[in-house]
């Protein structure tokens, strides 16, 4: 496994191409009731070494007390009431987390969430949005490249 991550950036000064949501998916912003289920999905998504996560109570406290936290920038995808996708973004135009339930990967949910985040920051007048991805996380890198994110730099961990 690589001990590097990549800083990627999306220019938001150009019009965005609409991305359809997969059938049956409902979109919500992050609510206190969803926190445990969102944490569980993040835990599942990061279990293969794609990121790390604090235990639920610590994560929830740190999230809600972070100066850059805005629940209106945290998007949760639901299918039949189950959390199947999450995109957590900071007010600094930074996408902190993007995870899709493995059972729904490859169906367009990651792209729809990513586009939702892009659109939210574009509406706020941001020129760009950044994220970091583990160098060895090829599926995520492929998604980000497909949606126009450009490599800014490679960073050692």
Backbone as ProteinMPNN parsed JSONL, in Angstrom:
{"seq_chain_A": "XXXXXXXXXXXXXXXXXXXXXXXXXXXXXXXXXXXXXXXXXXXXXXXXXXXXXXXXXXXXXXXXXXXXXXXXXXXXXXXXXXXXXXXXXXXXXXXXXXXXXXXXXXXXXXXXXXXXXXXXXXXXXXXXXXXXXXXXXXXXXXXXXXXXXXXXXXXXX", "coords_chain_A": {"N_chain_A": [[0.822, -1.186, 0.0], [0.369, 2.25, -0.696], [2.009, 5.043, 0.811], [1.074, 7.547, 0.431], [-1.032, 10.375, -0.334], [-3.316, 12.012, -2.55], [-3.907, 15.31, -3.529], [-6.716, 16.631, -4.895], [-8.525, 18.738, -7.179], [-11.475, 20.457, -8.145], [-12.589, 22.614, -10.589], [-14.994, 24.998, -10.242], [-16.014, 27.004, -11.776], [-17.094, 26.603, -14.208], [-20.093, 25.561, -15.997], [-21.99, 22.906, -14.521], [-22.549, 19.529, -15.451], [-25.672, 18.017, -15.357], [-26.361, 15.26, -13.17], [-27.957, 12.217, -13.052], [-29.895, 10.796, -10.374], [-29.661, 7.542, -8.967], [-32.36, 5.207, -9.299], [-34.892, 5.233, -6.819], [-33.441, 6.404, -4.79], [-33.272, 8.595, -2.069], [-32.498, 11.894, -1.008], [-30.916, 13.48, 1.703], [-30.003, 15.996, 4.104], [-27.498, 15.963, 6.674], [-28.702, 14.803, 9.682], [-29.146, 14.767, 13.287], [-30.309, 12.274, 13.97], [-29.44, 10.609, 11.941], [-26.728, 10.315, 12.313], [-25.475, 7.991, 13.701], [-25.906, 5.932, 11.764], [-24.675, 6.964, 9.508], [-22.042, 7.065, 10.421], [-21.586, 4.309, 10.691], [-21.632, 3.512, 7.986], [-19.418, 4.961, 7.023], [-17.425, 3.725, 8.526], [-17.524, 1.137, 7.46], [-16.799, 1.731, 4.816], [-14.19, 2.64, 5.13], [-12.832, 0.513, 6.124], [-11.09, -1.015, 4.631], [-8.695, 0.254, 4.622], [-8.811, 2.727, 3.395], [-9.073, 5.071, 4.676], [-9.345, 6.635, 7.938], [-11.167, 6.449, 11.049], [-12.685, 7.817, 13.901], [-14.055, 6.342, 16.963], [-17.666, 6.141, 17.335], [-18.907, 8.048, 19.297], [-16.812, 9.895, 19.785], [-16.23, 10.718, 17.139], [-18.698, 11.863, 16.411], [-18.883, 13.992, 18.265], [-16.535, 15.476, 17.595], [-17.108, 16.106, 14.92], [-19.508, 17.672, 15.094], [-18.588, 19.82, 16.539], [-16.694, 21.023, 15.028], [-15.338, 23.858, 13.484], [-15.734, 24.134, 10.777], [-17.93, 22.653, 10.142], [-21.063, 22.157, 8.659], [-24.236, 21.109, 8.57], [-25.791, 21.373, 6.3], [-24.097, 20.983, 4.222], [-23.544, 18.387, 4.191], [-24.336, 15.453, 2.821], [-26.68, 12.837, 2.611], [-27.511, 9.748, 1.299], [-30.348, 7.793, 0.892], [-31.885, 4.615, 0.737], [-34.781, 2.992, 0.744], [-34.978, 3.806, 3.405], [-32.505, 3.13, 4.434], [-29.124, 4.08, 5.039], [-27.117, 4.621, 2.348], [-25.2, 6.045, 1.063], [-22.859, 8.701, 1.491], [-21.733, 12.05, 1.661], [-19.587, 14.176, 3.055], [-18.874, 17.472, 3.553], [-16.739, 20.287, 4.162], [-17.03, 23.743, 5.195], [-14.977, 25.157, 4.041], [-14.842, 24.55, 1.39], [-14.087, 21.874, 0.929], [-14.079, 18.467, 0.401], [-14.576, 16.142, 2.695], [-15.31, 13.45, 3.249], [-16.435, 10.741, 1.243], [-18.468, 8.143, 0.707], [-19.836, 5.16, -0.539], [-22.186, 2.605, -0.162], [-21.03, -0.685, -0.612], [-22.771, -2.423, -1.999], [-24.118, -0.793, -3.732], [-22.289, 0.392, -5.334], [-20.972, 1.486, -8.453], [-23.322, 2.147, -9.687], [-23.853, 4.77, -10.13], [-24.307, 6.351, -7.916], [-22.183, 7.461, -6.393], [-21.184, 9.398, -8.177], [-23.453, 11.041, -8.407], [-23.688, 12.009, -5.789], [-21.219, 13.346, -5.574], [-21.562, 15.31, -7.55], [-23.668, 16.684, -6.375], [-22.411, 17.857, -4.177], [-20.558, 19.479, -5.558], [-22.356, 21.219, -6.825], [-23.583, 22.465, -4.602], [-21.448, 23.983, -3.544], [-20.846, 25.546, -5.737], [-23.159, 27.087, -5.887], [-22.741, 28.568, -3.625], [-20.836, 30.269, -4.46], [-18.177, 29.485, -4.64], [-14.971, 29.036, -6.155], [-13.635, 26.672, -6.549], [-13.297, 23.247, -5.428], [-11.737, 21.08, -3.12], [-10.241, 17.865, -2.384], [-8.835, 15.037, -0.671], [-7.374, 11.943, -1.538], [-6.51, 8.572, -1.004], [-3.582, 7.351, -2.507], [-3.552, 4.703, -3.415], [-6.216, 4.111, -3.759], [-7.805, 3.291, -6.213], [-10.46, 2.974, -7.426], [-11.884, 5.201, -6.35], [-10.278, 7.306, -7.235], [-10.643, 7.049, -9.973], [-13.365, 7.707, -10.208], [-13.299, 10.416, -9.34], [-11.661, 11.567, -11.303], [-13.227, 11.134, -13.563], [-15.229, 12.96, -13.061], [-14.003, 15.372, -13.449], [-11.991, 16.22, -11.673], [-8.792, 17.469, -10.882], [-5.328, 16.644, -10.49], [-3.482, 18.151, -7.953], [-1.355, 17.956, -6.129], [0.935, 15.437, -4.865], [1.127, 13.943, -1.737], [3.095, 12.969, 1.045], [2.224, 10.751, 3.668]], "CA_chain_A": [[0.0, 0.0, 0.0], [1.093, 3.513, -0.798], [1.969, 5.919, 1.972], [0.835, 8.877, -0.122], [-2.369, 10.739, -0.753], [-3.327, 12.969, -3.644], [-4.812, 16.443, -3.404], [-7.41, 16.841, -6.159], [-9.323, 19.966, -7.186], [-12.475, 20.633, -9.203], [-12.896, 24.003, -10.925], [-16.449, 25.166, -10.221], [-16.387, 28.207, -12.526], [-17.772, 26.157, -15.431], [-21.384, 24.914, -15.709], [-21.942, 21.478, -14.194], [-23.452, 18.651, -16.189], [-26.558, 17.325, -14.406], [-26.12, 13.83, -12.97], [-29.19, 11.608, -12.531], [-29.819, 9.967, -9.178], [-30.164, 6.178, -9.181], [-33.769, 5.018, -8.948], [-35.227, 4.884, -5.445], [-32.576, 7.084, -3.826], [-33.727, 9.858, -1.48], [-31.374, 12.681, -0.523], [-31.151, 14.219, 2.943], [-28.809, 16.541, 4.738], [-27.168, 15.203, 7.874], [-29.475, 15.115, 10.881], [-28.652, 14.001, 14.442], [-30.812, 10.89, 13.946], [-28.699, 9.835, 10.939], [-25.305, 10.23, 12.648], [-24.946, 6.627, 13.913], [-25.933, 5.147, 10.528], [-23.637, 7.527, 8.636], [-20.772, 6.584, 10.969], [-21.462, 2.883, 10.353], [-21.261, 3.41, 6.579], [-18.036, 5.426, 6.91], [-16.589, 2.65, 9.084], [-17.493, 0.076, 6.451], [-16.059, 2.217, 3.663], [-12.779, 2.852, 5.438], [-12.277, -0.699, 6.738], [-10.051, -1.588, 3.776], [-7.509, 1.094, 4.647], [-8.978, 3.907, 2.546], [-9.152, 6.224, 5.565], [-9.519, 6.198, 9.319], [-12.367, 6.998, 11.659], [-12.777, 7.72, 15.36], [-15.273, 5.681, 17.441], [-18.872, 6.941, 17.102], [-19.118, 9.213, 20.166], [-15.744, 10.863, 19.536], [-16.44, 11.236, 15.789], [-19.886, 12.72, 16.445], [-18.514, 15.202, 19.003], [-15.57, 16.237, 16.801], [-17.811, 16.612, 13.739], [-20.463, 18.721, 15.437], [-17.893, 20.959, 17.157], [-15.695, 21.538, 14.1], [-15.714, 25.186, 12.982], [-16.088, 24.039, 9.36], [-19.087, 21.76, 9.981], [-22.378, 22.698, 8.328], [-25.022, 19.945, 8.146], [-26.339, 21.615, 4.966], [-23.078, 20.563, 3.263], [-23.335, 16.962, 4.423], [-25.436, 14.831, 2.091], [-26.89, 11.427, 2.93], [-28.385, 9.051, 0.359], [-31.13, 6.75, 1.548], [-32.64, 3.681, -0.092], [-35.717, 2.306, 1.652], [-34.668, 4.2, 4.777], [-31.153, 2.734, 4.81], [-28.058, 4.966, 4.566], [-26.336, 3.903, 1.338], [-24.166, 6.918, 0.547], [-22.653, 9.916, 2.272], [-20.703, 13.003, 1.245], [-19.438, 15.187, 4.104], [-18.007, 18.547, 3.083], [-16.475, 21.389, 5.074], [-17.335, 25.074, 4.661], [-13.801, 25.65, 3.311], [-14.9, 23.948, 0.054], [-13.268, 20.668, 1.007], [-14.864, 17.25, 0.57], [-13.88, 15.356, 3.705], [-15.631, 12.022, 3.122], [-17.409, 10.268, 0.263], [-18.533, 6.687, 0.806], [-21.04, 4.523, -1.066], [-22.361, 1.21, 0.237], [-20.499, -1.554, -1.676], [-23.849, -3.036, -2.785], [-24.619, 0.17, -4.708], [-21.192, 0.961, -6.118], [-21.066, 1.228, -9.882], [-24.668, 2.468, -10.175], [-23.998, 6.207, -10.318], [-24.577, 7.071, -6.673], [-21.007, 8.266, -6.049], [-21.165, 10.553, -9.064], [-24.569, 11.919, -8.059], [-23.301, 12.681, -4.539], [-20.131, 14.257, -5.891], [-22.152, 16.44, -8.263], [-24.464, 17.43, -5.397], [-21.443, 18.667, -3.432], [-20.08, 20.509, -6.481], [-23.446, 22.178, -7.022], [-23.761, 23.238, -3.361], [-20.374, 24.967, -3.427], [-20.999, 26.479, -6.848], [-24.215, 28.016, -5.471], [-22.157, 29.44, -2.596], [-19.88, 31.16, -5.107], [-16.803, 28.995, -4.556], [-14.32, 28.838, -7.448], [-13.174, 25.293, -6.659], [-13.424, 22.386, -4.247], [-10.615, 20.147, -2.994], [-10.35, 16.65, -1.582], [-7.656, 14.173, -0.669], [-7.695, 10.535, -1.74], [-5.347, 7.709, -0.897], [-3.033, 7.062, -3.829], [-3.883, 3.332, -3.812], [-7.664, 3.951, -3.896], [-8.031, 3.482, -7.648], [-11.858, 3.232, -7.796], [-12.235, 6.582, -6.01], [-9.532, 8.183, -8.144], [-11.304, 6.952, -11.271], [-14.591, 8.499, -10.089], [-12.966, 11.835, -9.266], [-11.162, 11.969, -12.621], [-14.391, 11.145, -14.453], [-16.011, 14.162, -12.782], [-13.234, 16.568, -13.73], [-11.044, 16.646, -10.644], [-7.416, 17.492, -11.36], [-4.286, 16.454, -9.492], [-2.758, 19.349, -7.545], [-0.06, 17.484, -5.642], [1.057, 14.166, -4.163], [1.632, 14.239, -0.398], [3.45, 11.835, 1.908], [1.409, 10.699, 4.888]], "C_chain_A": [[0.866, 1.25, 0.0], [0.975, 4.305, 0.494], [1.84, 7.37, 1.515], [-0.657, 9.094, -0.359], [-2.236, 11.801, -1.837], [-4.323, 14.071, -3.326], [-5.389, 16.703, -4.785], [-8.289, 18.085, -6.044], [-10.261, 19.966, -8.384], [-12.73, 22.125, -9.361], [-14.414, 24.124, -11.041], [-16.914, 26.387, -11.019], [-17.062, 27.884, -13.852], [-19.125, 25.533, -15.061], [-21.195, 23.422, -15.431], [-22.929, 20.722, -15.069], [-24.345, 17.939, -15.174], [-26.26, 15.82, -14.356], [-27.398, 13.227, -12.39], [-28.934, 10.781, -11.27], [-30.307, 8.566, -9.511], [-31.599, 6.053, -8.663], [-33.928, 4.607, -7.489], [-34.407, 5.585, -4.387], [-33.215, 8.396, -3.373], [-32.498, 10.566, -0.914], [-31.791, 13.465, 0.708], [-29.862, 14.933, 3.316], [-28.632, 15.777, 6.044], [-27.974, 15.707, 9.07], [-28.903, 14.32, 12.047], [-29.099, 12.535, 14.428], [-30.031, 10.009, 12.975], [-27.244, 9.589, 11.325], [-24.798, 8.801, 12.878], [-24.9, 5.793, 12.634], [-24.897, 5.661, 9.518], [-22.265, 7.044, 9.108], [-20.55, 5.118, 10.594], [-21.059, 2.702, 8.888], [-19.822, 3.874, 6.354], [-17.07, 4.35, 7.41], [-16.427, 1.519, 8.075], [-16.626, 0.506, 5.262], [-14.571, 2.335, 3.899], [-12.102, 1.61, 6.008], [-11.139, -1.311, 5.919], [-8.814, -0.691, 3.7], [-7.595, 2.333, 3.778], [-9.059, 5.191, 3.371], [-9.253, 5.728, 6.987], [-10.655, 6.994, 9.955], [-12.315, 6.78, 13.162], [-14.005, 6.88, 15.745], [-16.45, 6.664, 17.398], [-18.978, 8.189, 17.977], [-18.07, 10.291, 19.938], [-15.917, 11.529, 18.176], [-17.588, 12.242, 15.767], [-19.569, 14.046, 17.143], [-17.589, 16.082, 18.151], [-16.236, 16.863, 15.575], [-18.66, 17.83, 14.1], [-19.812, 19.95, 16.059], [-16.782, 21.522, 16.271], [-16.193, 22.86, 13.521], [-16.161, 25.145, 11.519], [-17.307, 23.158, 9.094], [-20.349, 22.552, 9.701], [-23.205, 21.521, 7.827], [-25.645, 20.117, 6.754], [-25.348, 21.247, 3.861], [-22.734, 19.087, 3.419], [-24.553, 16.228, 3.877], [-25.47, 13.33, 2.347], [-27.881, 10.854, 1.919], [-29.045, 7.891, 1.082], [-31.848, 5.899, 0.501], [-33.486, 2.852, 0.857], [-35.357, 2.57, 3.113], [-33.272, 3.839, 5.249], [-30.141, 3.733, 4.248], [-27.17, 4.17, 3.617], [-25.236, 4.762, 0.715], [-24.067, 8.168, 1.39], [-21.526, 10.739, 1.665], [-20.672, 14.106, 2.294], [-18.426, 16.227, 3.637], [-17.882, 19.627, 4.148], [-16.787, 22.721, 4.393], [-16.17, 25.676, 3.875], [-13.729, 25.095, 1.885], [-13.943, 22.758, -0.034], [-14.188, 19.472, 1.251], [-14.077, 16.316, 1.471], [-14.075, 13.857, 3.513], [-16.634, 11.798, 2.0], [-17.359, 8.749, 0.296], [-19.881, 6.221, 0.258], [-21.037, 3.069, -0.615], [-21.877, 0.314, -0.911], [-21.578, -2.181, -2.56], [-24.391, -2.098, -3.864], [-23.513, 0.799, -5.554], [-21.344, 0.566, -7.583], [-22.417, 1.558, -10.479], [-24.913, 3.972, -10.311], [-24.23, 7.017, -9.058], [-23.403, 7.957, -6.262], [-20.928, 9.526, -6.89], [-22.269, 11.545, -8.745], [-24.261, 12.684, -6.77], [-22.214, 13.72, -4.793], [-20.673, 15.51, -6.586], [-23.01, 17.307, -7.339], [-23.56, 18.365, -4.581], [-20.921, 19.799, -4.32], [-21.118, 21.62, -6.624], [-23.641, 23.063, -5.792], [-22.691, 24.321, -3.236], [-20.409, 25.975, -4.572], [-22.057, 27.53, -6.492], [-23.728, 28.981, -4.393], [-21.078, 30.37, -3.166], [-18.43, 30.732, -5.012], [-16.246, 28.742, -5.955], [-13.895, 27.388, -7.654], [-13.466, 24.552, -5.363], [-12.275, 21.389, -4.289], [-11.033, 18.894, -2.232], [-9.009, 15.946, -1.607], [-8.132, 12.737, -0.787], [-6.399, 9.74, -1.596], [-4.892, 7.319, -2.304], [-3.444, 5.671, -4.321], [-5.383, 3.098, -4.007], [-8.076, 4.247, -5.348], [-9.498, 3.689, -8.022], [-12.288, 4.678, -7.5], [-11.533, 7.55, -6.96], [-10.177, 8.207, -9.529], [-12.585, 7.788, -11.283], [-14.272, 9.992, -10.132], [-12.459, 12.362, -10.604], [-12.313, 12.09, -13.614], [-15.197, 12.435, -14.281], [-15.16, 15.434, -12.777], [-12.296, 17.061, -12.657], [-9.624, 16.479, -11.163], [-6.429, 17.321, -10.207], [-3.578, 17.78, -9.228], [-1.376, 18.949, -7.017], [-0.209, 16.128, -4.947], [1.706, 14.457, -2.833], [1.969, 12.957, 0.343], [2.58, 11.908, 3.148], [2.29, 10.776, 6.128]], "O_chain_A": [[1.936, 1.297, 0.607], [-0.043, 4.24, 1.184], [2.404, 8.286, 2.112], [-1.427, 8.154, -0.554], [-1.178, 12.405, -2.012], [-5.448, 13.801, -2.904], [-4.651, 16.965, -5.735], [-8.741, 18.441, -4.955], [-9.902, 19.539, -9.48], [-13.048, 22.817, -8.394], [-15.04, 23.431, -11.844], [-18.084, 26.764, -10.945], [-17.545, 28.781, -14.542], [-19.294, 25.035, -13.948], [-20.345, 22.768, -16.035], [-24.01, 21.221, -15.384], [-23.842, 17.325, -14.233], [-25.947, 15.201, -15.373], [-27.873, 13.677, -11.348], [-27.887, 10.151, -11.127], [-31.27, 8.413, -10.263], [-31.986, 6.721, -7.704], [-33.2, 3.751, -6.987], [-34.646, 5.388, -3.196], [-33.645, 9.204, -4.195], [-31.576, 9.926, -0.408], [-32.877, 14.041, 0.755], [-28.772, 14.535, 2.904], [-29.518, 15.033, 6.463], [-27.927, 16.887, 9.417], [-28.242, 13.304, 11.831], [-28.342, 11.654, 14.835], [-29.963, 8.794, 13.161], [-26.587, 8.739, 10.723], [-23.777, 8.427, 12.3], [-23.957, 5.027, 12.434], [-24.316, 4.878, 8.765], [-21.425, 6.659, 8.294], [-19.441, 4.735, 10.22], [-20.239, 1.839, 8.575], [-19.085, 3.257, 5.585], [-16.033, 4.098, 6.796], [-15.325, 1.011, 7.868], [-15.815, -0.276, 4.766], [-13.774, 2.152, 2.979], [-10.917, 1.652, 6.341], [-10.314, -2.047, 6.46], [-7.98, -0.86, 2.81], [-6.571, 2.934, 3.454], [-9.108, 6.284, 2.807], [-9.248, 4.519, 7.223], [-11.048, 8.055, 9.47], [-11.949, 5.705, 13.637], [-14.912, 6.723, 14.927], [-16.248, 7.878, 17.421], [-19.127, 9.29, 17.446], [-18.401, 11.476, 19.9], [-15.774, 12.746, 18.054], [-17.475, 13.324, 15.19], [-19.952, 15.108, 16.652], [-17.826, 17.28, 18.003], [-15.96, 18.012, 15.232], [-18.54, 18.888, 13.481], [-20.426, 21.016, 16.1], [-16.02, 22.39, 16.698], [-17.35, 22.962, 13.113], [-16.89, 26.031, 11.072], [-17.674, 22.942, 7.939], [-20.669, 23.502, 10.415], [-22.91, 20.981, 6.761], [-25.988, 19.131, 6.102], [-25.72, 21.204, 2.688], [-21.757, 18.601, 2.849], [-25.66, 16.362, 4.399], [-24.446, 12.647, 2.308], [-28.959, 11.41, 1.712], [-28.395, 7.116, 1.784], [-32.352, 6.416, -0.496], [-32.96, 2.099, 1.676], [-35.423, 1.67, 3.95], [-32.887, 4.204, 6.359], [-30.281, 4.185, 3.111], [-26.55, 3.182, 4.009], [-24.431, 4.264, -0.072], [-25.062, 8.641, 1.939], [-20.51, 10.206, 1.219], [-21.62, 14.884, 2.41], [-17.27, 15.906, 3.362], [-18.802, 19.853, 4.934], [-16.804, 22.811, 3.166], [-16.372, 26.622, 3.113], [-12.679, 25.159, 1.245], [-13.115, 22.659, -0.94], [-14.977, 19.469, 2.196], [-13.05, 15.767, 1.074], [-13.121, 13.084, 3.603], [-17.572, 12.577, 1.832], [-16.343, 8.142, -0.042], [-20.924, 6.806, 0.55], [-20.012, 2.389, -0.679], [-22.267, 0.525, -2.059], [-21.335, -2.445, -3.738], [-25.048, -2.547, -4.803], [-23.787, 1.65, -6.4], [-21.785, -0.537, -7.905], [-22.651, 1.283, -11.656], [-26.036, 4.401, -10.574], [-24.338, 8.242, -9.12], [-23.611, 9.089, -5.827], [-20.636, 10.604, -6.373], [-22.053, 12.755, -8.802], [-24.545, 13.878, -6.676], [-22.284, 14.839, -4.285], [-20.288, 16.63, -6.25], [-23.069, 18.525, -7.507], [-23.909, 19.518, -4.331], [-20.852, 20.949, -3.885], [-20.794, 22.805, -6.552], [-23.842, 24.271, -5.92], [-22.996, 25.454, -2.862], [-20.04, 27.135, -4.388], [-21.874, 28.717, -6.762], [-24.25, 30.088, -4.267], [-20.482, 31.16, -2.433], [-17.534, 31.534, -5.278], [-16.97, 28.285, -6.84], [-13.801, 26.921, -8.789], [-13.829, 25.147, -4.349], [-11.888, 20.914, -5.356], [-12.045, 18.877, -1.532], [-8.158, 16.223, -2.453], [-9.155, 12.357, -0.217], [-5.331, 10.186, -2.016], [-5.705, 7.0, -3.172], [-3.661, 5.482, -5.517], [-5.785, 1.997, -4.383], [-8.619, 5.309, -5.654], [-9.772, 4.526, -8.882], [-12.976, 5.301, -8.309], [-12.142, 8.509, -7.432], [-10.248, 9.253, -10.174], [-12.859, 8.494, -12.253], [-14.902, 10.744, -10.875], [-12.791, 13.48, -10.997], [-12.365, 13.03, -14.406], [-15.778, 12.941, -15.242], [-15.539, 16.443, -12.183], [-11.843, 18.204, -12.713], [-9.295, 15.478, -11.8], [-6.666, 17.792, -9.095], [-3.129, 18.449, -10.158], [-0.36, 19.525, -7.407], [-1.29, 15.732, -4.513], [2.727, 15.144, -2.781], [1.226, 11.978, 0.281], [2.241, 12.993, 3.621], [1.782, 10.746, 7.249]]}, "name": "protein", "num_of_chains": 1, "seq": "XXXXXXXXXXXXXXXXXXXXXXXXXXXXXXXXXXXXXXXXXXXXXXXXXXXXXXXXXXXXXXXXXXXXXXXXXXXXXXXXXXXXXXXXXXXXXXXXXXXXXXXXXXXXXXXXXXXXXXXXXXXXXXXXXXXXXXXXXXXXXXXXXXXXXXXXXXXXX"}
